[in-house]
Amino acid sequence: MDLHGYNTLILSDLHLGAETSHAREATRVLKENRFQRLILLGDIFADLNFARLTKDHWKFLGYIRKLSNPKRNIEVVWVEGNHDHGLTNIMSHLVGVRVYQHYAWQYGGLRHIAIHGHQFDGFQVSNVRLSTLGTSLYLQLQKLDFKSKPIVRLIDRLNTRWLRMSSKVSAGALHYARQHEASRIFCGHTHQAVHIEEDGIHYYNSGGWVDSRLTYLTVDEQGVRIHEYTERADDRNSSQERSEADSESADFADEAGLLEGVEYESVGR
């Protein structure tokens, strides 16, 4: 595959720690593309229990840490999501990147904003404890589900539709962009990749990496594009790890001052 150069690559909702997380595929996307800026648009973790992280999950974090090396001259930005909440004080040490609630930049004469999108989800904002409990039950259900996780994937889709999450987030994001004089606004949270234009303002959702449709966004001189990852034969064997991968993830956890198999408490509220 030819390497493509982008100003910005955006992906969100990887949910590391969840058994439905496609961390190996996401790492492959990052390795196969060239970009000046990487925005991790929230919910990169499912929760703060690092005991749930697999070798592929640690490898993804290790690669983010490599990208953040100043010698690579790549700006790596982490925008906090509702599942990432509390990571602000440890993420800089873990992978060497800054964490934002809201990130803005100029490109091509246009103002761009990246914000996870849960801020526009009224149910999530009003029911933080209930949402946290739901996340815990959801992760436990993944352990009991079949290999391809049909039940949890169905719940994820039904939850999005029942709460009208996608339309709520897009409407809130467009209003937010208008208030902040932005031409483009990027969100995650809904797990549904979409583009909506309203009165000259463009809303893009980067989708997610826990369902059958794996998507990410790129920004360059040609505009913004939604990309869909195409499954490959070796993706189906992601649970079979090489000893090299085991060593790499263990070395990364040790170097970062973290222990694989340890649950860290949330920092902040």
N, C-alpha and C positions, 0 to 999 in steps of 0.2 A: 504494500500500500504506500502511495506517495505521501510524503509529509506535507501538510497544508499549514500555511501561516495565517493565524487569526490575531486580531487585536485582543479579543477576549473570548474565553471559553467558560461556560457556566453550566454547572450541574448541581443538583440538589437531591435531598430525600433519599440518601443511600441507606440510611438506617443501619449502620454498623452495629452488630450485636443481634440483629434479627436474622432468623434462618432464611428469610426470603431475600436478604440483601445480596445484590449482584456485585460484590466488591471486585472480584477478579475482572469482570467485564469493564467496570469503570476504570480500573487501573490500566487496562489495555487501551482504552480510549485516550487517556492522558499520555501514554507512551507513544501513540501513533499520530499525535497531532502536535503542531508547533503553535505556540501562542505567547503573547507578551504579558497577558494577565489571566489568572485563573480565579474564578469566583466560586467558592463552595457556598451555595445559597441556602444553607440551613438544613437541619435534621440529618446531618451526616451521621450522627449517632442515633440509635433507637432510644437509649437511656444512658445513664452513667455507670452501668454495671459492666466493667471491662472484662469480667469473667465470661461474658457471652461472646467475646470477640474470637473469631476463628483465625487461622493462619492467613487466609486471604484478606481478612479485615486488617490485620496488623501490617501486611504487605502494602495495602493501600495507604495507610498512615505513614509507613516508611517512605513511600514514594513521594508523598506530599512534603515530607521533611526534606527530601533531596531537592525537590523543585524550589523550596524556599531558600536554598543556599544562595547567598548574594552573587556568587560567581556565575549562576545561571541567568541572572538578570531577568527574572520573571517575578512579577508582582503576584503574590498569592494572598487572597482575601477570604476570610471566613465570616460569613454573615450568620448571626445566631438565629436558630429556629426554636420552636417551642420544646422540642426534644433535646436540643443542645443547651438549654438554659442552665446556667451555673458553671459552664465550662470556661467562661471568660478568663478567669484567673489561673487556669492551668494550660490552656491551649497554646499560648505562646511558648511555654516550656516544652510541651509535648511535640509539636511539629514546627515550631518556629514561625508562626504566622500571627497577625493581629486579628482580633475578633471585633466585629461591628454589629450594631443593631440595624444600621442603615448605612449603605455605602453609595457614594455618588462620584461620577467621573464625567469628564468631557471627552467626546470623540467625534470627529467629523463635523464639528460645529454644533453638536447636539448635547444636551444634558441627559445623562443616564442615571437611573437609580436602581439599586438592588436592595430588596427587603424581603424577608422570607414569606410573609403573607398571612401568618396566623394572627397578626394584629387586626386584620380585617374579617376574621372569622369570629363572629359574635359568640357562638357557643363555646369555643375554646377559651376565649378571654374571660367569659363569665363563669366557667366551670373548670378551673384549673385542676382542682383536686379530683374531680370526676374524670377528667381527661387523663390524668396521671394513672388512676386506677384502671381505666380502660386500656392504657398502654401496657400495663403489667399483665392484665388478663390476655391481651392480644399476643404478647410474647410467649406466655405459657401455652396458649392454644397451638402455637406453631410447633411445639414439641410433640403434640399429640396428633397433629394433622398428617395426612399422607405425604409421600415423598415430594410430589409436585406442588403441595400446599394449596389445593383448590379451595378449601374452606376459607382460609385466611385471606386469600386473594379476592374471593367473592365478598367477604365482609368489608374489605377495604373499599371495593367499588360501590357497594350498597351504602356504606357510611358516607361517602362523598356525595352520592346522589340524594340521600335522605336529608342531609343537612343543607343541601343546595350550596355546598361549600365553594364550588368552582365559580358560580355566578356572584356569590358574596365577595369573594376575594378579588375577582376582576373588577367589580364595581368599586370596591374600596380602594384598590390600587390605582385605578384611573383617576379617582377623586384626589388621592394623595399626590399623584404626579402633577395634576393640575395646580394644586396648592404650592408645590415646590418647583413649578415652572420647568418640568422635565418633559422631554419629547418621547422618551422611552422608559418604561418601568418593567422590572423583571422580578418575578416571584416564583416560589415553589409551593410547598404545603399541600396542594390539592392532588398531587400525583398525576395530573392530567396536563399534558403539553398542549398549549393553545396560543393563538395569536388573535388579539382583538384590537381594532382601531376605532377610536371615538374622538371626533373633533380634532383630528390631527395628532392625537396622543396614542402611542402604541403600547399595549400591554402584552407581555410574553410570559408564559409559564414554562418552566424547564422540565416539568413532569417529574419522574422519579425512577428509582432503580430497585423496586421491590415487586413489580408486577411483570406481566409478560411483555409489555411495551417499555423499553428502556430508552430514554431520550436525554438529550442535552442541547444547549444553545451555543451558537457562535456569533460573534460580531466582527465584521470587517468592512472594507470599503464597499462591498456589494450589498450590505445591510445585515439583517438578523436572519438566521436560519435555524429551524428546528431539525435536528438530526435524530434518526432512530438507529439504535445499535442492532446489527444483524447477528443472530446467534451463530456460533461456530461449533463444530463437532466436539472440540476439547472443552467447551464451556460446561458440558454435561457432567464432566468428571472433576468439577471444582473441589469436591470434598477429598480427593486423593492428593495429598501434599507430598512434595519431595523433601528430603532431609535438608536440602539447601534452603528451602523456603522456611522450614522450621527454625533453622539457625538464624536466618535473616530477621524473622519476627522476634525471636528471643533477644537477639542483639539489640534491636531497636527499642524494645520495651526496657531492657536493662539500661541502655544509654540514656533514655529519656527519664529514667528514675521511676519507672512504673513496673508493676508486676502483673504478668498475665494471670488471670484467675482471681483478681482482686476487685471488689466492688468499692468504688469511690463515691463518697457522699457529694451531693450537689452543693455547689458554692453559691452563695447569694440566697435569694428568696426561694 
